[in-house]
Amino acid sequence: MDSETRLEDFLAVVASDPALELEWIDLLSQLEYVGCRKIVKGVGFEAVSLEVIRHVAEEASHALLLKSVAEASGLPPRSWREGRFSAAGWRYFQGLDRGLCALLGDPGLHYPAVSWAVEERVLRLYAACLRVTRNESLKRVLRTILAQEERHGASFGAASFPEGFRDAARGLEGALWREFIDEIAHDVKRGSLFSRNAR
């Protein structure tokens, strides 16, 4: 089974349970916020441009839009720390950030490199979420976000990285992503077993 089919199967399970999907939407909001935070922390004051500010604003907007959908759909207001999948999300992004930065000697490439890898993942992920979700509010938000992420992806896709970096980065991100999804899938499966046993 290829990774895209596996992802859609996983997302179909998530989308079939409204409470579980709210946890997933909240996690996506958290990851968007972490991406925003990475930009702010990773780009020195002297290097901030209009495009960097726009990127920060749009990533923050994505976090807001997704969090708003989750709470409007029934998730109680809470911090991301309380999210069911929060720890897995932090581990994925932290591992990606540290791993990609370790592959590069030039700190000036850290922001575009991490952004490029994240955009590659996000474009596939959000398109798959859009295909499987039944939450109409989420669909509207994902269409808005995808239009902006496509522009980000094209911008960072044109960045110049050392030879071999993109292949190494895809390998690293793919491995971390599989661990991330496997951890969440295991948690979901475990939770459903507990639910059945409790009946």
N, CA and C atoms as a LAMMPS dump frame, in Angstrom:
ITEM: TIMESTEP
0
ITEM: NUMBER OF ATOMS
597
ITEM: BOX BOUNDS ff ff ff
-5.0000000000000000e+02 5.0000000000000000e+02
-5.0000000000000000e+02 5.0000000000000000e+02
-5.0000000000000000e+02 5.0000000000000000e+02
ITEM: ATOMS id mol type element x y z
1 1 1 N 0.845 -1.191 0
2 1 2 C 0 0 0
3 1 3 C 0.886 1.25 0
4 2 1 N 0.642 2.182 -0.939
5 2 2 C 1.479 3.37 -0.993
6 2 3 C 1.102 4.338 0.129
7 3 1 N 2.006 5.285 0.386
8 3 2 C 1.841 6.162 1.547
9 3 3 C 0.601 7.052 1.431
10 4 1 N 0.242 7.463 0.185
11 4 2 C -0.929 8.329 0.023
12 4 3 C -2.219 7.568 0.326
13 5 1 N -2.297 6.303 -0.107
14 5 2 C -3.474 5.481 0.194
15 5 3 C -3.57 5.248 1.692
16 6 1 N -2.415 4.977 2.296
17 6 2 C -2.374 4.755 3.742
18 6 3 C -2.843 6.004 4.494
19 7 1 N -2.411 7.171 4.031
20 7 2 C -2.822 8.415 4.657
21 7 3 C -4.326 8.604 4.529
22 8 1 N -4.874 8.387 3.349
23 8 2 C -6.32 8.569 3.163
24 8 3 C -7.11 7.585 4.016
25 9 1 N -6.613 6.341 4.152
26 9 2 C -7.281 5.366 5.021
27 9 3 C -7.294 5.856 6.466
28 10 1 N -6.153 6.39 6.916
29 10 2 C -6.056 6.927 8.27
30 10 3 C -7.026 8.098 8.445
31 11 1 N -7.03 9.028 7.49
32 11 2 C -7.898 10.203 7.593
33 11 3 C -9.377 9.817 7.527
34 12 1 N -9.69 8.764 6.786
35 12 2 C -11.083 8.3 6.72
36 12 3 C -11.548 7.803 8.084
37 13 1 N -10.658 7.125 8.814
38 13 2 C -10.988 6.675 10.17
39 13 3 C -11.219 7.886 11.061
40 14 1 N -10.341 8.876 10.961
41 14 2 C -10.463 10.098 11.766
42 14 3 C -11.777 10.812 11.442
43 15 1 N -12.077 10.962 10.158
44 15 2 C -13.267 11.706 9.738
45 15 3 C -14.561 10.984 10.092
46 16 1 N -14.496 9.673 10.316
47 16 2 C -15.704 8.903 10.635
48 16 3 C -16.171 9.105 12.072
49 17 1 N -15.325 9.717 12.898
50 17 2 C -15.653 9.947 14.315
51 17 3 C -15.545 11.449 14.584
52 18 1 N -16.673 12.164 14.692
53 18 2 C -16.617 13.626 14.843
54 18 3 C -15.753 14.107 16
55 19 1 N -15.799 13.429 17.14
56 19 2 C -14.975 13.856 18.286
57 19 3 C -13.495 13.685 17.984
58 20 1 N -13.163 12.591 17.312
59 20 2 C -11.771 12.334 16.94
60 20 3 C -11.295 13.347 15.903
61 21 1 N -12.171 13.691 14.972
62 21 2 C -11.79 14.667 13.955
63 21 3 C -11.529 16.036 14.584
64 22 1 N -12.275 16.384 15.634
65 22 2 C -12.017 17.664 16.307
66 22 3 C -10.63 17.663 16.939
67 23 1 N -10.216 16.533 17.496
68 23 2 C -8.858 16.427 18.039
69 23 3 C -7.823 16.614 16.931
70 24 1 N -8.101 16.03 15.778
71 24 2 C -7.198 16.127 14.631
72 24 3 C -7.121 17.574 14.124
73 25 1 N -8.271 18.243 14.01
74 25 2 C -8.282 19.638 13.555
75 25 3 C -7.497 20.508 14.53
76 26 1 N -7.673 20.249 15.825
77 26 2 C -6.948 21.017 16.837
78 26 3 C -5.444 20.785 16.711
79 27 1 N -5.064 19.554 16.402
80 27 2 C -3.642 19.251 16.188
81 27 3 C -3.105 20.003 14.975
82 28 1 N -3.873 20.052 13.895
83 28 2 C -3.436 20.799 12.714
84 28 3 C -3.258 22.278 13.057
85 29 1 N -4.148 22.809 13.873
86 29 2 C -4.018 24.19 14.32
87 29 3 C -2.718 24.375 15.101
88 30 1 N -2.438 23.437 15.982
89 30 2 C -1.195 23.483 16.762
90 30 3 C 0.024 23.489 15.851
91 31 1 N 0.027 22.609 14.836
92 31 2 C 1.178 22.519 13.928
93 31 3 C 1.348 23.806 13.121
94 32 1 N 0.243 24.428 12.727
95 32 2 C 0.336 25.708 12.022
96 32 3 C 0.963 26.772 12.934
97 33 1 N 0.562 26.759 14.186
98 33 2 C 1.138 27.707 15.135
99 33 3 C 2.635 27.458 15.332
100 34 1 N 3.005 26.193 15.431
101 34 2 C 4.426 25.864 15.602
102 34 3 C 5.215 26.352 14.393
103 35 1 N 4.634 26.208 13.191
104 35 2 C 5.291 26.716 11.989
105 35 3 C 5.475 28.222 12.045
106 36 1 N 4.451 28.922 12.509
107 36 2 C 4.535 30.38 12.672
108 36 3 C 5.643 30.738 13.661
109 37 1 N 5.675 30.021 14.77
110 37 2 C 6.676 30.273 15.82
111 37 3 C 8.096 30.025 15.304
112 38 1 N 8.244 28.988 14.467
113 38 2 C 9.55 28.666 13.892
114 38 3 C 10.054 29.826 13.033
115 39 1 N 9.162 30.42 12.252
116 39 2 C 9.568 31.547 11.407
117 39 3 C 10.041 32.715 12.281
118 40 1 N 9.231 33.058 13.279
119 40 2 C 9.556 34.202 14.134
120 40 3 C 10.895 33.987 14.85
121 41 1 N 11.121 32.758 15.323
122 41 2 C 12.359 32.472 16.044
123 41 3 C 13.551 32.288 15.111
124 42 1 N 13.284 31.847 13.888
125 42 2 C 14.37 31.462 12.996
126 42 3 C 14.875 32.533 12.053
127 43 1 N 14.114 33.605 11.893
128 43 2 C 14.523 34.658 10.965
129 43 3 C 14.967 35.866 11.787
130 44 1 N 16.23 36.226 11.654
131 44 2 C 16.766 37.371 12.379
132 44 3 C 16.08 38.665 11.982
133 45 1 N 16.043 39.609 12.905
134 45 2 C 15.394 40.902 12.685
135 45 3 C 15.879 41.558 11.395
136 46 1 N 17.18 41.444 11.139
137 46 2 C 17.774 42.103 9.97
138 46 3 C 17.351 41.447 8.654
139 47 1 N 16.811 40.231 8.729
140 47 2 C 16.449 39.507 7.512
141 47 3 C 14.946 39.506 7.247
142 48 1 N 14.168 40.154 8.104
143 48 2 C 12.711 40.159 7.933
144 48 3 C 12.334 41.033 6.738
145 49 1 N 11.555 40.451 5.85
146 49 2 C 11.083 41.161 4.652
147 49 3 C 9.559 41.147 4.652
148 50 1 N 8.984 41.799 3.667
149 50 2 C 7.53 41.791 3.522
150 50 3 C 7.029 40.359 3.361
151 51 1 N 7.748 39.549 2.576
152 51 2 C 7.322 38.156 2.357
153 51 3 C 7.374 37.339 3.635
154 52 1 N 8.4 37.571 4.467
155 52 2 C 8.491 36.861 5.746
156 52 3 C 7.317 37.248 6.643
157 53 1 N 7.021 38.546 6.705
158 53 2 C 5.886 39.004 7.522
159 53 3 C 4.586 38.397 7.011
160 54 1 N 4.419 38.365 5.699
161 54 2 C 3.209 37.766 5.117
162 54 3 C 3.122 36.288 5.485
163 55 1 N 4.246 35.596 5.435
164 55 2 C 4.256 34.174 5.77
165 55 3 C 3.861 33.964 7.232
166 56 1 N 4.43 34.756 8.127
167 56 2 C 4.072 34.68 9.552
168 56 3 C 2.57 34.909 9.729
169 57 1 N 2.061 35.959 9.092
170 57 2 C 0.644 36.314 9.235
171 57 3 C -0.259 35.202 8.714
172 58 1 N 0.116 34.611 7.583
173 58 2 C -0.738 33.565 7.013
174 58 3 C -0.693 32.285 7.837
175 59 1 N 0.473 31.913 8.348
176 59 2 C 0.543 30.713 9.198
177 59 3 C -0.247 30.929 10.487
178 60 1 N -0.148 32.125 11.074
179 60 2 C -0.939 32.427 12.272
180 60 3 C -2.435 32.38 11.947
181 61 1 N -2.8 32.881 10.771
182 61 2 C -4.195 32.847 10.338
183 61 3 C -4.684 31.411 10.175
184 62 1 N -3.825 30.531 9.655
185 62 2 C -4.216 29.125 9.496
186 62 3 C -4.486 28.484 10.856
187 63 1 N -3.621 28.784 11.827
188 63 2 C -3.82 28.262 13.179
189 63 3 C -5.156 28.755 13.733
190 64 1 N -5.434 30.036 13.538
191 64 2 C -6.682 30.628 14.022
192 64 3 C -7.894 29.999 13.347
193 65 1 N -7.849 29.868 12.022
194 65 2 C -8.982 29.307 11.288
195 65 3 C -9.285 27.876 11.737
196 66 1 N -8.249 27.065 11.874
197 66 2 C -8.451 25.667 12.26
198 66 3 C -8.941 25.555 13.704
199 67 1 N -8.354 26.351 14.603
200 67 2 C -8.796 26.345 15.999
201 67 3 C -10.251 26.804 16.083
202 68 1 N -10.617 27.79 15.282
203 68 2 C -11.996 28.289 15.271
204 68 3 C -12.968 27.213 14.803
205 69 1 N -12.593 26.461 13.769
206 69 2 C -13.452 25.368 13.291
207 69 3 C -13.62 24.321 14.387
208 70 1 N -12.514 23.948 15.027
209 70 2 C -12.582 22.92 16.07
210 70 3 C -13.525 23.346 17.192
211 71 1 N -13.383 24.582 17.655
212 71 2 C -14.206 25.031 18.783
213 71 3 C -15.656 25.297 18.362
214 72 1 N -15.866 25.829 17.167
215 72 2 C -17.236 26.047 16.684
216 72 3 C -17.958 24.722 16.452
217 73 1 N -17.176 23.657 16.19
218 73 2 C -17.761 22.336 15.942
219 73 3 C -17.946 21.523 17.218
220 74 1 N -17.533 22.095 18.368
221 74 2 C -17.808 21.407 19.626
222 74 3 C -16.637 21.125 20.535
223 75 1 N -15.417 21.391 20.091
224 75 2 C -14.272 21.167 20.971
225 75 3 C -14.262 22.243 22.056
226 76 1 N -14.172 21.853 23.338
227 76 2 C -14.141 22.886 24.388
228 76 3 C -12.891 23.755 24.262
229 77 1 N -13 25.045 24.571
230 77 2 C -11.8 25.901 24.563
231 77 3 C -10.752 25.344 25.522
232 78 1 N -9.526 25.235 25.043
233 78 2 C -8.446 24.665 25.855
234 78 3 C -7.113 24.984 25.206
235 79 1 N -6.046 24.731 25.941
236 79 2 C -4.713 24.917 25.366
237 79 3 C -4.353 23.681 24.544
238 80 1 N -3.376 23.839 23.66
239 80 2 C -2.935 22.684 22.872
240 80 3 C -2.317 21.616 23.761
241 81 1 N -1.778 21.997 24.893
242 81 2 C -1.174 21.03 25.814
243 81 3 C -2.17 19.931 26.201
244 82 1 N -3.458 20.272 26.193
245 82 2 C -4.493 19.317 26.58
246 82 3 C -4.959 18.44 25.415
247 83 1 N -4.459 18.681 24.226
248 83 2 C -4.889 17.911 23.062
249 83 3 C -4.433 16.465 23.125
250 84 1 N -5.254 15.589 22.631
251 84 2 C -4.962 14.156 22.663
252 84 3 C -3.681 13.81 21.913
253 85 1 N -3.413 14.514 20.808
254 85 2 C -2.259 14.2 19.965
255 85 3 C -1.154 15.257 20.055
256 86 1 N -1.274 16.141 21.019
257 86 2 C -0.366 17.277 21.126
258 86 3 C 1.105 16.866 21.194
259 87 1 N 1.426 15.908 22.048
260 87 2 C 2.831 15.519 22.232
261 87 3 C 3.419 14.959 20.944
262 88 1 N 2.634 14.178 20.216
263 88 2 C 3.11 13.631 18.943
264 88 3 C 3.404 14.75 17.952
265 89 1 N 2.548 15.768 17.94
266 89 2 C 2.755 16.909 17.05
267 89 3 C 4.034 17.659 17.359
268 90 1 N 4.292 17.917 18.646
269 90 2 C 5.519 18.606 19.033
270 90 3 C 6.745 17.786 18.64
271 91 1 N 6.687 16.467 18.883
272 91 2 C 7.845 15.611 18.549
273 91 3 C 8.141 15.618 17.052
274 92 1 N 7.069 15.524 16.242
275 92 2 C 7.26 15.53 14.787
276 92 3 C 7.953 16.809 14.334
277 93 1 N 7.416 17.951 14.74
278 93 2 C 7.962 19.213 14.244
279 93 3 C 9.35 19.47 14.799
280 94 1 N 9.574 19.156 16.066
281 94 2 C 10.893 19.37 16.661
282 94 3 C 11.937 18.482 15.982
283 95 1 N 11.576 17.236 15.725
284 95 2 C 12.496 16.329 15.039
285 95 3 C 12.814 16.801 13.638
286 96 1 N 11.788 17.305 12.939
287 96 2 C 11.986 17.812 11.583
288 96 3 C 12.89 19.033 11.594
289 97 1 N 12.61 19.964 12.472
290 97 2 C 13.4 21.191 12.564
291 97 3 C 14.863 20.871 12.856
292 98 1 N 15.092 20.089 13.89
293 98 2 C 16.471 19.761 14.271
294 98 3 C 17.181 18.948 13.191
295 99 1 N 16.47 17.987 12.618
296 99 2 C 17.086 17.121 11.614
297 99 3 C 17.467 17.87 10.349
298 100 1 N 16.566 18.717 9.861
299 100 2 C 16.864 19.46 8.635
300 100 3 C 17.964 20.484 8.864
301 101 1 N 17.924 21.152 10.004
302 101 2 C 18.972 22.147 10.288
303 101 3 C 20.336 21.48 10.408
304 102 1 N 20.37 20.251 10.912
305 102 2 C 21.636 19.517 11.036
306 102 3 C 22.209 19.147 9.668
307 103 1 N 21.348 19.031 8.659
308 103 2 C 21.81 18.693 7.307
309 103 3 C 22.467 19.881 6.598
310 104 1 N 22.236 21.079 7.128
311 104 2 C 22.688 22.299 6.449
312 104 3 C 23.758 23.016 7.264
313 105 1 N 24.788 23.473 6.597
314 105 2 C 25.825 24.227 7.287
315 105 3 C 25.479 25.692 7.457
316 106 1 N 24.672 26.228 6.555
317 106 2 C 24.369 27.663 6.539
318 106 3 C 23.081 27.934 7.313
319 107 1 N 23.156 28.606 8.472
320 107 2 C 21.937 28.908 9.238
321 107 3 C 20.92 29.731 8.447
322 108 1 N 21.393 30.466 7.452
323 108 2 C 20.485 31.255 6.621
324 108 3 C 19.539 30.394 5.791
325 109 1 N 19.872 29.104 5.658
326 109 2 C 19.011 28.195 4.89
327 109 3 C 17.987 27.465 5.762
328 110 1 N 18.108 27.6 7.073
329 110 2 C 17.213 26.844 7.959
330 110 3 C 15.739 27.19 7.726
331 111 1 N 15.428 28.477 7.678
332 111 2 C 14.031 28.888 7.477
333 111 3 C 13.467 28.397 6.148
334 112 1 N 14.147 28.656 5.019
335 112 2 C 13.563 28.156 3.773
336 112 3 C 13.522 26.636 3.693
337 113 1 N 14.502 25.959 4.293
338 113 2 C 14.541 24.492 4.209
339 113 3 C 13.391 23.86 4.98
340 114 1 N 13.198 24.286 6.213
341 114 2 C 12.102 23.728 7.018
342 114 3 C 10.761 24.097 6.39
343 115 1 N 10.647 25.33 5.922
344 115 2 C 9.4 25.762 5.284
345 115 3 C 9.105 24.936 4.042
346 116 1 N 10.122 24.677 3.228
347 116 2 C 9.927 23.877 2.009
348 116 3 C 9.434 22.478 2.369
349 117 1 N 10.062 21.837 3.343
350 117 2 C 9.672 20.476 3.726
351 117 3 C 8.26 20.448 4.288
352 118 1 N 7.927 21.426 5.105
353 118 2 C 6.584 21.492 5.689
354 118 3 C 5.538 21.72 4.602
355 119 1 N 5.824 22.629 3.669
356 119 2 C 4.857 22.905 2.604
357 119 3 C 4.62 21.672 1.737
358 120 1 N 5.676 20.916 1.462
359 120 2 C 5.491 19.682 0.675
360 120 3 C 4.504 18.746 1.359
361 121 1 N 4.651 18.598 2.672
362 121 2 C 3.759 17.718 3.435
363 121 3 C 2.35 18.295 3.502
364 122 1 N 2.26 19.572 3.818
365 122 2 C 0.956 20.216 4.026
366 122 3 C 0.093 20.153 2.766
367 123 1 N 0.686 20.381 1.614
368 123 2 C -0.097 20.372 0.379
369 123 3 C -0.751 19.013 0.149
370 124 1 N -0.012 17.938 0.413
371 124 2 C -0.593 16.596 0.249
372 124 3 C -1.608 16.299 1.358
373 125 1 N -1.252 16.67 2.577
374 125 2 C -2.114 16.365 3.718
375 125 3 C -3.454 17.08 3.635
376 126 1 N -3.422 18.392 3.385
377 126 2 C -4.676 19.143 3.386
378 126 3 C -5.557 18.765 2.198
379 127 1 N -4.959 18.433 1.07
380 127 2 C -5.756 17.969 -0.073
381 127 3 C -6.459 16.657 0.286
382 128 1 N -5.752 15.767 0.995
383 128 2 C -6.346 14.49 1.418
384 128 3 C -7.442 14.731 2.46
385 129 1 N -7.198 15.635 3.411
386 129 2 C -8.225 15.972 4.416
387 129 3 C -9.485 16.495 3.739
388 130 1 N -9.304 17.325 2.738
389 130 2 C -10.433 17.919 2.013
390 130 3 C -11.268 16.832 1.331
391 131 1 N -10.588 15.799 0.825
392 131 2 C -11.304 14.721 0.136
393 131 3 C -12.142 13.872 1.089
394 132 1 N -11.712 13.7 2.323
395 132 2 C -12.398 12.731 3.197
396 132 3 C -13.32 13.354 4.242
397 133 1 N -13.097 14.616 4.619
398 133 2 C -13.904 15.184 5.706
399 133 3 C -15.346 15.432 5.269
400 134 1 N -16.246 15.331 6.244
401 134 2 C -17.653 15.677 6.007
402 134 3 C -18.003 16.991 6.704
403 135 1 N -17.024 17.581 7.365
404 135 2 C -17.224 18.836 8.09
405 135 3 C -17.148 19.993 7.09
406 136 1 N -18.293 20.605 6.797
407 136 2 C -18.344 21.646 5.764
408 136 3 C -17.52 22.88 6.145
409 137 1 N -17.5 23.22 7.433
410 137 2 C -16.691 24.363 7.872
411 137 3 C -15.212 24.096 7.637
412 138 1 N -14.788 22.861 7.914
413 138 2 C -13.388 22.5 7.677
414 138 3 C -13.069 22.557 6.189
415 139 1 N -13.975 22.096 5.349
416 139 2 C -13.738 22.151 3.903
417 139 3 C -13.487 23.586 3.438
418 140 1 N -14.322 24.513 3.907
419 140 2 C -14.158 25.911 3.491
420 140 3 C -12.801 26.45 3.943
421 141 1 N -12.43 26.148 5.178
422 141 2 C -11.155 26.633 5.715
423 141 3 C -9.987 26.005 4.962
424 142 1 N -10.066 24.705 4.689
425 142 2 C -8.969 24.034 3.986
426 142 3 C -8.772 24.602 2.581
427 143 1 N -9.851 24.957 1.912
428 143 2 C -9.712 25.56 0.569
429 143 3 C -8.971 26.896 0.658
430 144 1 N -9.303 27.688 1.664
431 144 2 C -8.616 28.97 1.864
432 144 3 C -7.138 28.753 2.159
433 145 1 N -6.863 27.824 3.077
434 145 2 C -5.477 27.558 3.468
435 145 3 C -4.683 27.001 2.299
436 146 1 N -5.258 26.066 1.561
437 146 2 C -4.538 25.451 0.445
438 146 3 C -4.122 26.477 -0.603
439 147 1 N -4.969 27.454 -0.869
440 147 2 C -4.617 28.487 -1.859
441 147 3 C -3.356 29.227 -1.424
442 148 1 N -3.239 29.513 -0.138
443 148 2 C -2.044 30.204 0.365
444 148 3 C -0.857 29.257 0.427
445 149 1 N -1.085 28.013 0.839
446 149 2 C 0.021 27.055 0.945
447 149 3 C 0.611 26.728 -0.428
448 150 1 N -0.207 26.745 -1.459
449 150 2 C 0.311 26.51 -2.808
450 150 3 C 1.288 27.613 -3.208
451 151 1 N 0.972 28.837 -2.836
452 151 2 C 1.896 29.941 -3.109
453 151 3 C 3.179 29.79 -2.308
454 152 1 N 3.054 29.418 -1.022
455 152 2 C 4.245 29.184 -0.198
456 152 3 C 5.09 28.064 -0.797
457 153 1 N 4.426 26.978 -1.193
458 153 2 C 5.151 25.835 -1.747
459 153 3 C 5.935 26.203 -2.991
460 154 1 N 5.329 27.004 -3.864
461 154 2 C 6.023 27.425 -5.084
462 154 3 C 7.212 28.314 -4.745
463 155 1 N 7.048 29.195 -3.771
464 155 2 C 8.126 30.105 -3.382
465 155 3 C 9.316 29.33 -2.809
466 156 1 N 9.061 28.438 -1.846
467 156 2 C 10.164 27.697 -1.226
468 156 3 C 10.678 26.59 -2.14
469 157 1 N 9.846 26.141 -3.051
470 157 2 C 10.306 25.14 -4.015
471 157 3 C 11.363 25.687 -4.947
472 158 1 N 11.378 27.012 -5.119
473 158 2 C 12.37 27.654 -5.992
474 158 3 C 13.667 27.987 -5.254
475 159 1 N 13.713 27.725 -3.944
476 159 2 C 14.915 28.044 -3.159
477 159 3 C 16.083 27.161 -3.585
478 160 1 N 17.287 27.679 -3.41
479 160 2 C 18.503 26.947 -3.783
480 160 3 C 19.102 26.294 -2.543
481 161 1 N 19.192 24.955 -2.575
482 161 2 C 19.765 24.188 -1.481
483 161 3 C 20.96 23.387 -1.987
484 162 1 N 21.838 22.943 -1.087
485 162 2 C 22.991 22.134 -1.523
486 162 3 C 22.535 20.866 -2.242
487 163 1 N 23.382 20.388 -3.124
488 163 2 C 23.076 19.176 -3.885
489 163 3 C 22.79 18.016 -2.931
490 164 1 N 21.734 17.295 -3.212
491 164 2 C 21.368 16.135 -2.406
492 164 3 C 20.505 16.452 -1.204
493 165 1 N 20.368 17.741 -0.893
494 165 2 C 19.607 18.094 0.315
495 165 3 C 18.144 17.681 0.204
496 166 1 N 17.517 17.976 -0.925
497 166 2 C 16.081 17.7 -1.039
498 166 3 C 15.774 16.217 -0.845
499 167 1 N 16.571 15.346 -1.44
500 167 2 C 16.336 13.908 -1.275
501 167 3 C 16.516 13.488 0.183
502 168 1 N 17.577 13.985 0.812
503 168 2 C 17.828 13.656 2.219
504 168 3 C 16.703 14.203 3.098
505 169 1 N 16.255 15.411 2.794
506 169 2 C 15.188 16.028 3.583
507 169 3 C 13.882 15.259 3.434
508 170 1 N 13.569 14.829 2.22
509 170 2 C 12.338 14.05 2.014
510 170 3 C 12.406 12.732 2.78
511 171 1 N 13.566 12.108 2.778
512 171 2 C 13.725 10.861 3.522
513 171 3 C 13.525 11.066 5.015
514 172 1 N 14.138 12.115 5.545
515 172 2 C 14.011 12.422 6.971
516 172 3 C 12.564 12.754 7.325
517 173 1 N 11.958 13.655 6.563
518 173 2 C 10.585 14.063 6.865
519 173 3 C 9.632 12.873 6.736
520 174 1 N 9.828 12.052 5.708
521 174 2 C 8.954 10.894 5.508
522 174 3 C 9.015 9.919 6.68
523 175 1 N 10.21 9.686 7.198
524 175 2 C 10.365 8.78 8.338
525 175 3 C 9.695 9.362 9.584
526 176 1 N 9.9 10.655 9.818
527 176 2 C 9.276 11.294 10.985
528 176 3 C 7.752 11.314 10.849
529 177 1 N 7.274 11.55 9.636
530 177 2 C 5.833 11.579 9.403
531 177 3 C 5.212 10.21 9.667
532 178 1 N 5.872 9.141 9.211
533 178 2 C 5.345 7.787 9.457
534 178 3 C 5.274 7.496 10.949
535 179 1 N 6.314 7.876 11.68
536 179 2 C 6.306 7.682 13.137
537 179 3 C 5.152 8.451 13.77
538 180 1 N 4.953 9.67 13.323
539 180 2 C 3.907 10.547 13.832
540 180 3 C 2.518 9.941 13.599
541 181 1 N 2.246 9.545 12.356
542 181 2 C 0.948 8.961 12.023
543 181 3 C 0.76 7.619 12.735
544 182 1 N 1.828 6.804 12.799
545 182 2 C 1.72 5.507 13.489
546 182 3 C 1.396 5.698 14.964
547 183 1 N 2.004 6.705 15.588
548 183 2 C 1.735 6.968 17
549 183 3 C 0.274 7.364 17.212
550 184 1 N -0.231 8.237 16.346
551 184 2 C -1.624 8.661 16.474
552 184 3 C -2.565 7.497 16.174
553 185 1 N -2.259 6.739 15.118
554 185 2 C -3.114 5.595 14.762
555 185 3 C -3.151 4.574 15.896
556 186 1 N -2.015 4.349 16.538
557 186 2 C -1.958 3.414 17.666
558 186 3 C -2.822 3.925 18.813
559 187 1 N -2.744 5.227 19.078
560 187 2 C -3.553 5.834 20.137
561 187 3 C -5.043 5.697 19.823
562 188 1 N -5.41 5.931 18.568
563 188 2 C -6.812 5.823 18.152
564 188 3 C -7.299 4.39 18.308
565 189 1 N -6.493 3.436 17.859
566 189 2 C -6.869 2.027 17.945
567 189 3 C -7.014 1.6 19.401
568 190 1 N -6.071 2.028 20.228
569 190 2 C -6.103 1.704 21.643
570 190 3 C -7.354 2.291 22.301
571 191 1 N -7.655 3.543 21.945
572 191 2 C -8.839 4.202 22.494
573 191 3 C -10.116 3.498 22.101
574 192 1 N -10.196 3.024 20.846
575 192 2 C -11.416 2.348 20.4
576 192 3 C -11.556 0.992 21.082
577 193 1 N -10.432 0.33 21.361
578 193 2 C -10.483 -0.938 22.081
579 193 3 C -10.995 -0.717 23.5
580 194 1 N -10.494 0.35 24.14
581 194 2 C -10.942 0.653 25.494
582 194 3 C -12.447 0.962 25.493
583 195 1 N -12.907 1.681 24.459
584 195 2 C -14.318 2.046 24.378
585 195 3 C -15.186 0.799 24.25
586 196 1 N -14.76 -0.156 23.41
587 196 2 C -15.517 -1.381 23.22
588 196 3 C -15.539 -2.208 24.513
589 197 1 N -14.386 -2.278 25.178
590 197 2 C -14.305 -3.069 26.402
591 197 3 C -15.131 -2.462 27.529
592 198 1 N -15.359 -1.149 27.459
593 198 2 C -16.116 -0.489 28.514
594 198 3 C -17.624 -0.704 28.381
595 199 1 N -18.044 -1.157 27.209
596 199 2 C -19.499 -1.32 26.993
597 199 3 C -20.01 -2.594 27.637
